Amino acid sequence: MRSKKDVDEIIRLLEEEYPMADCSLDFEKDYELLFSVRLSAQCTDARVNMVTPALFEAYPSLEAFAKADVADIEKYIHSCGFFRAKARDIVAAANMIIDEYGGQVPQTMEELLKIPGVGRKTANLILGDAFGQPGYVVDTHCIRLTNRIGLADSKDPVKIEMRLREILPPEKSNDFCHRMVWHGRAVCSARNPACEKCCIRHLCRYYESLKQDESKD
């Protein structure tokens, strides 16, 4: 595992490389982010951002979503995949937020996890991006990069989240996870990582192993 000095340096270099560590999903309201994250499951953020403008215009309030016919929601989100389950979750979530939380998206992990369609990744994203709390979003990019770099040694999202809670300063956590996504898309892809372009390659276990393999040839 990487030392604290290494972790601090990785954070610093990624901050320099990606100064704007924004969430790539477009939203204006907290519940819009919640629904967008649900739509992003097995779907690209770019596709979700193409779908949500019309969806949020058709249903401009949480109450409108709560009263919506699931079949009508399906028509708007069809291209996101798994649209039936996602539509059911969106309507059910809207009703729960209204009925049990007074129309306000809850601001604790425990309460967020009770909402239909919300797992730890979604809850962490909501806490970080909607409410400014520490957020440890472990998506496919984060899983891949933390293992390659040597920050984690597991494919289990929960174990990686707990590891990140140990090594990341809480105030840096949300932006760090966003930078994992940006770096994963721009440089550290799943099949062909562009190590020669990587700003943290000298702190990466994967790159170290490549260099060792080259030295044996």
GULOPA-783049 format. One record per residue (C-alpha): residue number from 1; x negated, y negated, z negated; residue in one letter. Coordinates in Angstrom, 2 decimals. Layout:
BEGIN
@vexgu=NUM&u=X&v=Y&w=Z&tordo=a
...
***
This chain:
BEGIN
@vexgu=1&u=0.00&v=0.00&w=0.00&tordo=m
@vexgu=2&u=-1.08&v=-3.58&w=0.58&tordo=r
@vexgu=3&u=-2.47&v=-5.69&w=-2.23&tordo=s
@vexgu=4&u=-0.74&v=-8.82&w=-3.51&tordo=k
@vexgu=5&u=-3.39&v=-10.88&w=-1.72&tordo=k
@vexgu=6&u=-2.57&v=-9.09&w=1.52&tordo=d
@vexgu=7&u=1.17&v=-9.58&w=1.04&tordo=v
@vexgu=8&u=0.70&v=-13.29&w=0.41&tordo=d
@vexgu=9&u=-1.42&v=-13.59&w=3.54&tordo=e
@vexgu=10&u=1.12&v=-11.69&w=5.64&tordo=i
@vexgu=11&u=3.86&v=-14.02&w=4.42&tordo=i
@vexgu=12&u=1.73&v=-17.08&w=5.22&tordo=r
@vexgu=13&u=0.80&v=-15.95&w=8.72&tordo=l
@vexgu=14&u=4.35&v=-15.03&w=9.63&tordo=l
@vexgu=15&u=5.52&v=-18.41&w=8.35&tordo=e
@vexgu=16&u=3.05&v=-20.07&w=10.70&tordo=e
@vexgu=17&u=4.06&v=-17.86&w=13.62&tordo=e
@vexgu=18&u=7.82&v=-18.22&w=13.08&tordo=y
@vexgu=19&u=8.46&v=-21.51&w=11.24&tordo=p
@vexgu=20&u=12.19&v=-21.35&w=11.98&tordo=m
@vexgu=21&u=13.28&v=-18.19&w=10.19&tordo=a
@vexgu=22&u=16.94&v=-18.44&w=11.10&tordo=d
@vexgu=23&u=19.55&v=-15.73&w=11.24&tordo=c
@vexgu=24&u=20.17&v=-14.97&w=14.90&tordo=s
@vexgu=25&u=23.94&v=-14.67&w=14.40&tordo=l
@vexgu=26&u=26.00&v=-17.82&w=15.01&tordo=d
@vexgu=27&u=28.44&v=-18.80&w=12.26&tordo=f
@vexgu=28&u=29.89&v=-21.81&w=10.46&tordo=e
@vexgu=29&u=31.78&v=-20.19&w=7.57&tordo=k
@vexgu=30&u=30.66&v=-17.52&w=5.13&tordo=d
@vexgu=31&u=33.35&v=-15.05&w=6.17&tordo=y
@vexgu=32&u=32.37&v=-15.57&w=9.84&tordo=e
@vexgu=33&u=28.88&v=-14.37&w=9.00&tordo=l
@vexgu=34&u=30.32&v=-11.38&w=7.18&tordo=l
@vexgu=35&u=32.43&v=-10.42&w=10.20&tordo=f
@vexgu=36&u=29.58&v=-11.07&w=12.63&tordo=s
@vexgu=37&u=27.28&v=-8.76&w=10.71&tordo=v
@vexgu=38&u=29.96&v=-6.06&w=10.82&tordo=r
@vexgu=39&u=30.21&v=-6.50&w=14.58&tordo=l
@vexgu=40&u=26.43&v=-6.27&w=14.95&tordo=s
@vexgu=41&u=26.33&v=-2.63&w=13.82&tordo=a
@vexgu=42&u=25.08&v=-0.62&w=16.82&tordo=q
@vexgu=43&u=25.27&v=-3.81&w=18.87&tordo=c
@vexgu=44&u=22.90&v=-6.66&w=19.68&tordo=t
@vexgu=45&u=23.18&v=-10.04&w=18.00&tordo=d
@vexgu=46&u=23.25&v=-11.61&w=21.46&tordo=a
@vexgu=47&u=26.37&v=-9.66&w=22.37&tordo=r
@vexgu=48&u=28.03&v=-10.55&w=19.07&tordo=v
@vexgu=49&u=27.33&v=-14.23&w=19.69&tordo=n
@vexgu=50&u=29.04&v=-13.90&w=23.06&tordo=m
@vexgu=51&u=32.14&v=-12.40&w=21.47&tordo=v
@vexgu=52&u=32.65&v=-14.42&w=18.30&tordo=t
@vexgu=53&u=33.41&v=-17.89&w=19.75&tordo=p
@vexgu=54&u=36.68&v=-16.68&w=21.26&tordo=a
@vexgu=55&u=37.43&v=-14.52&w=18.23&tordo=l
@vexgu=56&u=36.95&v=-17.36&w=15.75&tordo=f
@vexgu=57&u=38.94&v=-19.73&w=17.92&tordo=e
@vexgu=58&u=41.84&v=-17.30&w=18.08&tordo=a
@vexgu=59&u=41.70&v=-16.69&w=14.33&tordo=y
@vexgu=60&u=40.51&v=-20.00&w=12.82&tordo=p
@vexgu=61&u=41.00&v=-19.07&w=9.17&tordo=s
@vexgu=62&u=40.64&v=-16.16&w=6.81&tordo=l
@vexgu=63&u=44.43&v=-16.11&w=6.50&tordo=e
@vexgu=64&u=44.76&v=-15.74&w=10.26&tordo=a
@vexgu=65&u=42.47&v=-12.70&w=10.20&tordo=f
@vexgu=66&u=44.42&v=-11.21&w=7.30&tordo=a
@vexgu=67&u=47.69&v=-11.47&w=9.23&tordo=k
@vexgu=68&u=46.22&v=-10.28&w=12.52&tordo=a
@vexgu=69&u=47.27&v=-7.14&w=14.32&tordo=d
@vexgu=70&u=44.28&v=-4.80&w=14.39&tordo=v
@vexgu=71&u=44.98&v=-3.97&w=18.03&tordo=a
@vexgu=72&u=44.71&v=-7.66&w=18.93&tordo=d
@vexgu=73&u=41.36&v=-7.97&w=17.17&tordo=i
@vexgu=74&u=40.18&v=-4.94&w=19.12&tordo=e
@vexgu=75&u=40.71&v=-6.78&w=22.42&tordo=k
@vexgu=76&u=38.30&v=-9.52&w=21.40&tordo=y
@vexgu=77&u=35.55&v=-7.24&w=20.10&tordo=i
@vexgu=78&u=35.85&v=-4.32&w=22.50&tordo=h
@vexgu=79&u=32.40&v=-4.88&w=24.04&tordo=s
@vexgu=80&u=30.69&v=-4.64&w=20.64&tordo=c
@vexgu=81&u=31.26&v=-0.91&w=20.41&tordo=g
@vexgu=82&u=33.05&v=1.05&w=17.66&tordo=f
@vexgu=83&u=35.67&v=-1.67&w=18.02&tordo=f
@vexgu=84&u=38.52&v=0.21&w=16.35&tordo=r
@vexgu=85&u=36.68&v=0.78&w=13.08&tordo=a
@vexgu=86&u=35.25&v=-2.73&w=13.15&tordo=k
@vexgu=87&u=38.65&v=-4.32&w=13.77&tordo=a
@vexgu=88&u=40.18&v=-2.36&w=10.88&tordo=r
@vexgu=89&u=37.38&v=-3.42&w=8.57&tordo=d
@vexgu=90&u=37.66&v=-7.09&w=9.53&tordo=i
@vexgu=91&u=41.40&v=-7.24&w=8.82&tordo=v
@vexgu=92&u=41.04&v=-5.22&w=5.62&tordo=a
@vexgu=93&u=38.14&v=-7.39&w=4.46&tordo=a
@vexgu=94&u=40.09&v=-10.58&w=5.07&tordo=a
@vexgu=95&u=42.98&v=-9.26&w=3.01&tordo=n
@vexgu=96&u=40.75&v=-8.15&w=0.16&tordo=m
@vexgu=97&u=38.91&v=-11.48&w=0.02&tordo=i
@vexgu=98&u=42.25&v=-13.28&w=-0.19&tordo=i
@vexgu=99&u=43.99&v=-10.89&w=-2.57&tordo=d
@vexgu=100&u=41.13&v=-10.09&w=-4.95&tordo=e
@vexgu=101&u=38.76&v=-13.05&w=-4.66&tordo=y
@vexgu=102&u=41.09&v=-15.97&w=-4.15&tordo=g
@vexgu=103&u=40.08&v=-16.49&w=-0.55&tordo=g
@vexgu=104&u=36.40&v=-16.95&w=-1.41&tordo=q
@vexgu=105&u=33.72&v=-14.54&w=-0.25&tordo=v
@vexgu=106&u=32.18&v=-13.18&w=-3.49&tordo=p
@vexgu=107&u=28.61&v=-14.12&w=-4.34&tordo=q
@vexgu=108&u=27.34&v=-10.97&w=-6.07&tordo=t
@vexgu=109&u=26.02&v=-7.75&w=-4.62&tordo=m
@vexgu=110&u=28.42&v=-5.66&w=-6.69&tordo=e
@vexgu=111&u=31.52&v=-7.47&w=-5.46&tordo=e
@vexgu=112&u=30.38&v=-7.70&w=-1.85&tordo=l
@vexgu=113&u=29.86&v=-3.94&w=-1.71&tordo=l
@vexgu=114&u=33.54&v=-3.42&w=-2.51&tordo=k
@vexgu=115&u=34.60&v=-5.13&w=0.72&tordo=i
@vexgu=116&u=35.42&v=-2.80&w=3.66&tordo=p
@vexgu=117&u=32.55&v=-2.50&w=6.10&tordo=g
@vexgu=118&u=29.99&v=-4.12&w=3.81&tordo=v
@vexgu=119&u=26.82&v=-2.24&w=2.94&tordo=g
@vexgu=120&u=23.65&v=-3.43&w=1.25&tordo=r
@vexgu=121&u=22.19&v=-4.90&w=4.43&tordo=k
@vexgu=122&u=25.27&v=-7.03&w=5.02&tordo=t
@vexgu=123&u=25.53&v=-8.01&w=1.37&tordo=a
@vexgu=124&u=21.90&v=-9.10&w=1.24&tordo=n
@vexgu=125&u=22.34&v=-11.15&w=4.40&tordo=l
@vexgu=126&u=25.43&v=-12.88&w=3.03&tordo=i
@vexgu=127&u=23.70&v=-13.64&w=-0.27&tordo=l
@vexgu=128&u=20.69&v=-15.09&w=1.49&tordo=g
@vexgu=129&u=22.15&v=-16.95&w=4.45&tordo=d
@vexgu=130&u=25.55&v=-18.00&w=3.15&tordo=a
@vexgu=131&u=24.71&v=-18.63&w=-0.51&tordo=f
@vexgu=132&u=20.97&v=-19.31&w=-0.64&tordo=g
@vexgu=133&u=20.23&v=-16.44&w=-3.00&tordo=q
@vexgu=134&u=17.34&v=-13.97&w=-2.63&tordo=p
@vexgu=135&u=18.16&v=-11.56&w=0.18&tordo=g
@vexgu=136&u=16.36&v=-8.38&w=1.19&tordo=y
@vexgu=137&u=17.80&v=-7.43&w=4.56&tordo=v
@vexgu=138&u=16.49&v=-4.04&w=5.63&tordo=v
@vexgu=139&u=17.45&v=-3.43&w=9.25&tordo=d
@vexgu=140&u=15.76&v=-1.28&w=11.90&tordo=t
@vexgu=141&u=13.07&v=-3.91&w=12.53&tordo=h
@vexgu=142&u=12.29&v=-4.24&w=8.83&tordo=c
@vexgu=143&u=12.10&v=-0.47&w=8.40&tordo=i
@vexgu=144&u=9.72&v=-0.11&w=11.34&tordo=r
@vexgu=145&u=7.47&v=-3.05&w=10.50&tordo=l
@vexgu=146&u=7.16&v=-2.51&w=6.75&tordo=t
@vexgu=147&u=6.08&v=1.07&w=7.38&tordo=n
@vexgu=148&u=3.63&v=0.14&w=10.11&tordo=r
@vexgu=149&u=2.10&v=-2.71&w=8.12&tordo=i
@vexgu=150&u=1.86&v=-0.62&w=4.96&tordo=g
@vexgu=151&u=4.31&v=-2.52&w=2.80&tordo=l
@vexgu=152&u=6.50&v=0.56&w=2.41&tordo=a
@vexgu=153&u=6.26&v=4.30&w=2.93&tordo=d
@vexgu=154&u=9.85&v=5.38&w=3.50&tordo=s
@vexgu=155&u=12.59&v=5.34&w=6.10&tordo=k
@vexgu=156&u=15.24&v=4.94&w=3.39&tordo=d
@vexgu=157&u=16.62&v=1.37&w=3.54&tordo=p
@vexgu=158&u=17.41&v=1.29&w=-0.17&tordo=v
@vexgu=159&u=13.90&v=2.42&w=-1.13&tordo=k
@vexgu=160&u=12.41&v=-0.21&w=1.18&tordo=i
@vexgu=161&u=14.69&v=-2.87&w=-0.30&tordo=e
@vexgu=162&u=13.56&v=-1.95&w=-3.80&tordo=m
@vexgu=163&u=9.92&v=-2.05&w=-2.69&tordo=r
@vexgu=164&u=10.38&v=-5.51&w=-1.17&tordo=l
@vexgu=165&u=11.99&v=-6.68&w=-4.40&tordo=r
@vexgu=166&u=8.78&v=-5.66&w=-6.14&tordo=e
@vexgu=167&u=6.31&v=-7.36&w=-3.80&tordo=i
@vexgu=168&u=8.05&v=-10.42&w=-2.32&tordo=l
@vexgu=169&u=8.56&v=-13.70&w=-4.16&tordo=p
@vexgu=170&u=12.37&v=-13.98&w=-4.42&tordo=p
@vexgu=171&u=12.41&v=-17.42&w=-2.83&tordo=e
@vexgu=172&u=10.54&v=-16.03&w=0.20&tordo=k
@vexgu=173&u=12.55&v=-12.85&w=0.61&tordo=s
@vexgu=174&u=15.35&v=-13.92&w=2.94&tordo=n
@vexgu=175&u=13.14&v=-15.79&w=5.39&tordo=d
@vexgu=176&u=10.56&v=-12.98&w=5.32&tordo=f
@vexgu=177&u=13.18&v=-10.46&w=6.42&tordo=c
@vexgu=178&u=14.31&v=-12.75&w=9.23&tordo=h
@vexgu=179&u=10.69&v=-13.03&w=10.34&tordo=r
@vexgu=180&u=10.47&v=-9.26&w=10.41&tordo=m
@vexgu=181&u=13.27&v=-9.31&w=12.97&tordo=v
@vexgu=182&u=11.67&v=-12.05&w=15.08&tordo=w
@vexgu=183&u=8.27&v=-10.35&w=14.96&tordo=h
@vexgu=184&u=9.79&v=-6.98&w=15.77&tordo=g
@vexgu=185&u=11.49&v=-8.39&w=18.84&tordo=r
@vexgu=186&u=8.60&v=-10.52&w=20.06&tordo=a
@vexgu=187&u=5.58&v=-8.36&w=19.27&tordo=v
@vexgu=188&u=6.04&v=-5.19&w=17.23&tordo=c
@vexgu=189&u=8.53&v=-3.31&w=19.38&tordo=s
@vexgu=190&u=9.48&v=0.27&w=18.69&tordo=a
@vexgu=191&u=7.79&v=1.88&w=21.70&tordo=r
@vexgu=192&u=5.03&v=-0.45&w=22.82&tordo=n
@vexgu=193&u=3.85&v=-2.78&w=20.07&tordo=p
@vexgu=194&u=1.71&v=-5.61&w=21.44&tordo=a
@vexgu=195&u=-0.97&v=-5.36&w=18.77&tordo=c
@vexgu=196&u=-3.34&v=-7.64&w=20.70&tordo=e
@vexgu=197&u=-0.81&v=-10.47&w=20.25&tordo=k
@vexgu=198&u=-0.07&v=-9.76&w=16.59&tordo=c
@vexgu=199&u=-1.01&v=-12.44&w=14.07&tordo=c
@vexgu=200&u=-1.20&v=-9.92&w=11.25&tordo=i
@vexgu=201&u=-2.90&v=-7.00&w=13.00&tordo=r
@vexgu=202&u=-5.95&v=-7.27&w=10.72&tordo=h
@vexgu=203&u=-3.60&v=-6.55&w=7.80&tordo=l
@vexgu=204&u=-1.68&v=-3.73&w=9.49&tordo=c
@vexgu=205&u=-2.16&v=-0.04&w=8.68&tordo=r
@vexgu=206&u=-0.87&v=0.97&w=12.12&tordo=y
@vexgu=207&u=-3.47&v=-1.20&w=13.87&tordo=y
@vexgu=208&u=-6.18&v=0.12&w=11.55&tordo=e
@vexgu=209&u=-5.27&v=3.68&w=12.57&tordo=s
@vexgu=210&u=-5.46&v=2.75&w=16.26&tordo=l
@vexgu=211&u=-8.94&v=1.33&w=15.80&tordo=k
@vexgu=212&u=-10.03&v=4.45&w=13.94&tordo=q
@vexgu=213&u=-8.71&v=6.64&w=16.72&tordo=d
@vexgu=214&u=-10.58&v=4.58&w=19.31&tordo=e
@vexgu=215&u=-13.81&v=4.91&w=17.39&tordo=s
@vexgu=216&u=-13.52&v=8.71&w=17.52&tordo=k
@vexgu=217&u=-13.23&v=8.79&w=21.32&tordo=d
***
